[in-house]
């Protein structure tokens, strides 16, 4: 399985990370909720050592609720407590040294141990009370961050079309096919490389009851120009965190 994933790289706009991968996760039932925003709005929240990436002059912020169903360290058996949990990411799009990637504003998770481990690795993880259920063809998802109940998300979503592989050059491909993330601690930038097979996504419908995870965005950013994708599942490989 892993060999097949590593052999398929044509969908990437960046090289595979050097060395062996360290960890794997399976991501299931993802909603990609993409919000356009002005570059001036987003730039102030992105570290100066990263270039804000835009598509046709617009910056984008994406909110991604999903389920992790199989996390394990390479060559080790899975640990039952951290094998499965919910996660909710808020990210924007950046470049560094010409390589496209992502910058996380926040990552919420429902189990404390992965949060503590990730924060030691410099990522902005937060512990949250979270739940996800499927009723009919709708996925119902909620999250409230411990210590600040306003940083919450509640809604439901479902796929609305056949799944497809986005074509290179399109906005869909630009938003989805990202394989490096960067984070900054003081004056030091760190990076993590990932890899998976190309995203196969459907158009999605979402009804959002609460969305308090992007207080830095103007109200009009959550209007009619939201772009929604649903992805059923992807096996993801992670490389070790390193100083950029």
Order of alpha helices (4+ residues) and beta strands (2+ residues): alpha-beta-alpha-beta-beta-beta-alpha-beta-beta-alpha-beta-beta-beta-alpha-beta-beta-beta-beta-beta
